[in-house]
Amino acid sequence: MSETIETGAGTARITWHRAAEARLVLAASHGAGGGIEARDLRALAEVLPAHGVSVALVEQPWRVAGKKVAPAPKTLDVGWRGVWPALAEQGLPVIAGGRSAGARVACRTATELGAAAVLALSFPLHPPGRPERSRAAELLGAGVPALVVQGGNDPFGRPEEFPPGSYELVEVPYGDHGFAVPKRAPLGEEEALKIITDGVVGWAASLG
Protein backbone atom coordinates (compact mmCIF):
# COMPACT_ATOMS: atom_id res chain seq x y z
CA MET A 1 0.00 0.00 0.00
CA SER A 2 1.36 3.40 -0.99
CA GLU A 3 0.35 6.89 0.01
CA THR A 4 1.57 10.28 -1.13
CA ILE A 5 2.40 13.00 1.38
CA GLU A 6 2.80 16.70 0.65
CA THR A 7 5.94 18.13 2.23
CA GLY A 8 7.74 21.46 2.14
CA ALA A 9 10.08 19.93 -0.46
CA GLY A 10 7.36 18.50 -2.69
CA THR A 11 5.34 15.29 -2.87
CA ALA A 12 6.85 12.28 -1.07
CA ARG A 13 5.61 8.70 -1.13
CA ILE A 14 5.39 6.01 1.57
CA THR A 15 5.07 2.34 0.63
CA TRP A 16 3.87 0.27 3.56
CA HIS A 17 4.73 -3.33 4.38
CA ARG A 18 2.65 -3.88 7.49
CA ALA A 19 3.06 -6.39 10.29
CA ALA A 20 -0.09 -8.22 11.40
CA GLU A 21 0.64 -7.30 15.02
CA ALA A 22 3.09 -4.43 14.86
CA ARG A 23 5.01 -3.17 17.88
CA LEU A 24 7.41 -0.92 15.93
CA VAL A 25 7.57 0.97 12.66
CA LEU A 26 10.78 1.13 10.66
CA ALA A 27 10.73 4.12 8.33
CA ALA A 28 13.55 3.82 5.81
CA SER A 29 14.55 6.10 2.97
CA HIS A 30 16.87 5.61 0.03
CA GLY A 31 20.21 7.11 -0.91
CA ALA A 32 21.15 9.96 -3.21
CA GLY A 33 21.63 7.72 -6.23
CA GLY A 34 18.84 5.15 -5.98
CA GLY A 35 15.38 4.37 -4.72
CA ILE A 36 13.49 2.01 -2.45
CA GLU A 37 14.29 -0.89 -4.79
CA ALA A 38 17.73 -1.17 -3.14
CA ARG A 39 18.46 -4.78 -2.15
CA ASP A 40 18.79 -4.07 1.57
CA LEU A 41 15.56 -2.07 1.77
CA ARG A 42 13.68 -4.77 -0.15
CA ALA A 43 15.04 -7.49 2.12
CA LEU A 44 14.05 -5.65 5.29
CA ALA A 45 10.54 -5.00 3.92
CA GLU A 46 10.15 -8.72 3.22
CA VAL A 47 11.50 -10.02 6.54
CA LEU A 48 10.67 -7.55 9.32
CA PRO A 49 6.83 -7.65 9.26
CA ALA A 50 6.93 -11.30 10.42
CA HIS A 51 8.83 -10.04 13.48
CA GLY A 52 6.32 -7.39 14.52
CA VAL A 53 7.92 -4.49 12.67
CA SER A 54 5.94 -2.63 10.01
CA VAL A 55 8.22 -1.22 7.32
CA ALA A 56 7.51 2.12 5.66
CA LEU A 57 9.75 2.73 2.64
CA VAL A 58 9.95 6.47 2.07
CA GLU A 59 10.66 8.02 -1.32
CA GLN A 60 11.93 11.57 -1.11
CA PRO A 61 10.16 14.22 -3.25
CA TRP A 62 13.06 14.52 -5.71
CA ARG A 63 12.76 10.80 -6.45
CA VAL A 64 8.96 10.91 -6.78
CA ALA A 65 9.36 13.80 -9.23
CA GLY A 66 11.65 11.66 -11.39
CA LYS A 67 14.79 13.71 -10.86
CA LYS A 68 18.15 11.98 -11.16
CA VAL A 69 20.14 13.99 -8.60
CA ALA A 70 19.30 14.47 -4.93
CA PRO A 71 19.04 18.03 -3.57
CA ALA A 72 21.08 19.49 -0.72
CA PRO A 73 20.98 17.76 2.69
CA LYS A 74 18.87 20.58 4.12
CA THR A 75 16.16 19.88 1.52
CA LEU A 76 16.28 16.15 2.24
CA ASP A 77 15.65 16.94 5.90
CA VAL A 78 12.60 19.04 4.94
CA GLY A 79 11.14 16.15 2.97
CA TRP A 80 11.76 13.70 5.82
CA ARG A 81 10.18 16.00 8.40
CA GLY A 82 7.14 16.30 6.16
CA VAL A 83 6.42 12.56 6.11
CA TRP A 84 7.05 12.01 9.81
CA PRO A 85 3.49 12.78 11.03
CA ALA A 86 2.13 10.02 8.75
CA LEU A 87 4.67 7.60 10.22
CA ALA A 88 4.02 8.59 13.82
CA GLU A 89 0.23 8.51 13.55
CA GLN A 90 0.34 4.72 13.75
CA GLY A 91 0.79 5.26 17.50
CA LEU A 92 3.90 3.05 17.63
CA PRO A 93 7.57 3.84 18.28
CA VAL A 94 9.24 4.76 14.98
CA ILE A 95 12.78 3.78 14.04
CA ALA A 96 14.19 6.40 11.70
CA GLY A 97 16.22 4.64 9.06
CA GLY A 98 17.76 4.96 5.66
CA ARG A 99 20.63 3.98 3.48
CA SER A 100 23.55 6.30 2.65
CA ALA A 101 22.19 9.87 2.38
CA GLY A 102 18.96 8.61 3.95
CA ALA A 103 20.94 7.38 6.96
CA ARG A 104 22.44 10.84 7.40
CA VAL A 105 18.97 12.40 7.33
CA ALA A 106 17.74 9.93 9.96
CA CYS A 107 20.67 10.76 12.24
CA ARG A 108 20.36 14.53 11.84
CA THR A 109 16.64 14.63 12.67
CA ALA A 110 16.19 11.73 15.12
CA THR A 111 16.07 13.71 18.35
CA GLU A 112 14.02 16.55 16.90
CA LEU A 113 11.34 14.20 15.54
CA GLY A 114 11.21 11.88 18.54
CA ALA A 115 12.53 8.77 16.80
CA ALA A 116 12.84 5.72 19.03
CA ALA A 117 16.12 4.70 17.37
CA VAL A 118 18.13 5.05 14.16
CA LEU A 119 19.01 2.40 11.59
CA ALA A 120 21.91 3.57 9.40
CA LEU A 121 22.48 1.36 6.37
CA SER A 122 25.75 2.05 4.52
CA PHE A 123 26.38 5.23 6.50
CA PRO A 124 28.59 7.43 4.27
CA LEU A 125 31.24 8.21 6.86
CA HIS A 126 33.23 10.20 4.29
CA PRO A 127 33.37 10.70 0.52
CA PRO A 128 35.40 7.96 -1.19
CA GLY A 129 39.10 8.63 -0.82
CA ARG A 130 38.51 11.61 1.50
CA PRO A 131 38.62 10.25 5.07
CA GLU A 132 39.48 13.72 6.38
CA ARG A 133 35.93 14.85 5.47
CA SER A 134 34.30 12.81 8.20
CA ARG A 135 30.56 12.88 8.87
CA ALA A 136 30.93 10.95 12.11
CA ALA A 137 29.42 13.84 14.09
CA GLU A 138 26.02 13.18 12.50
CA LEU A 139 26.04 9.56 13.65
CA LEU A 140 27.49 10.29 17.08
CA GLY A 141 24.98 13.11 17.57
CA ALA A 142 21.87 11.07 16.76
CA GLY A 143 20.94 11.03 20.45
CA VAL A 144 19.03 7.74 20.32
CA PRO A 145 20.01 4.05 20.12
CA ALA A 146 21.56 3.42 16.71
CA LEU A 147 22.57 0.47 14.57
CA VAL A 148 24.99 0.85 11.68
CA VAL A 149 25.04 -1.88 9.02
CA GLN A 150 28.16 -1.45 6.91
CA GLY A 151 29.80 -3.32 4.07
CA GLY A 152 33.33 -4.52 4.78
CA ASN A 153 34.57 -2.92 1.54
CA ASP A 154 32.42 0.22 1.54
CA PRO A 155 34.49 3.02 -0.06
CA PHE A 156 32.42 5.55 1.93
CA GLY A 157 33.76 4.08 5.17
CA ARG A 158 34.79 0.57 6.15
CA PRO A 159 33.70 -0.69 9.58
CA GLU A 160 37.19 -0.30 11.09
CA GLU A 161 37.17 3.40 10.18
CA PHE A 162 34.21 4.20 12.42
CA PRO A 163 35.03 6.00 15.67
CA PRO A 164 34.04 4.60 19.06
CA GLY A 165 30.50 5.43 20.08
CA SER A 166 27.38 4.15 21.77
CA TYR A 167 25.94 2.77 18.52
CA GLU A 168 26.07 -0.89 17.48
CA LEU A 169 27.66 -2.00 14.20
CA VAL A 170 27.00 -5.03 12.02
CA GLU A 171 29.54 -5.75 9.30
CA VAL A 172 28.58 -7.37 6.00
CA PRO A 173 31.87 -9.00 4.97
CA TYR A 174 33.11 -8.07 1.49
CA GLY A 175 30.06 -5.86 0.90
CA ASP A 176 30.33 -2.61 -1.04
CA HIS A 177 28.21 0.52 -0.55
CA GLY A 178 25.18 -1.29 -1.97
CA PHE A 179 25.99 -4.52 -0.06
CA ALA A 180 26.94 -6.31 -3.28
CA VAL A 181 29.64 -8.93 -2.71
CA PRO A 182 32.24 -10.03 -5.29
CA LYS A 183 31.66 -13.36 -7.04
CA ARG A 184 34.94 -14.63 -5.59
CA ALA A 185 33.78 -13.87 -2.01
CA PRO A 186 33.10 -16.87 0.26
CA LEU A 187 29.52 -15.72 0.78
CA GLY A 188 26.79 -14.96 -1.74
CA GLU A 189 24.24 -12.18 -1.96
CA GLU A 190 21.56 -14.15 -0.09
CA GLU A 191 23.94 -14.74 2.80
CA ALA A 192 24.93 -11.08 2.82
CA LEU A 193 21.30 -10.00 2.95
CA LYS A 194 20.62 -12.49 5.76
CA ILE A 195 23.39 -10.88 7.81
CA ILE A 196 21.58 -7.57 7.37
CA THR A 197 18.09 -8.82 8.18
CA ASP A 198 19.22 -11.01 11.10
CA GLY A 199 21.17 -8.11 12.55
CA VAL A 200 18.24 -5.71 12.29
CA VAL A 201 15.71 -8.24 13.63
CA GLY A 202 17.86 -8.92 16.69
CA TRP A 203 18.55 -5.26 17.32
CA ALA A 204 14.87 -4.27 16.91
CA ALA A 205 13.90 -6.97 19.42
CA SER A 206 16.28 -5.40 21.93
CA LEU A 207 14.47 -2.07 21.66
CA GLY A 208 11.50 -3.47 23.55
Helices and strands as residue ranges (DSSP letters): E 2-7, E 10-17, E 24-29, H 39-47, G 48-51, E 53-59, H 61-64, H 73-88, E 94-99, H 101-113, E 117-121, H 136-140, E 146-151, G 159-161, E 168-172, H 189-206
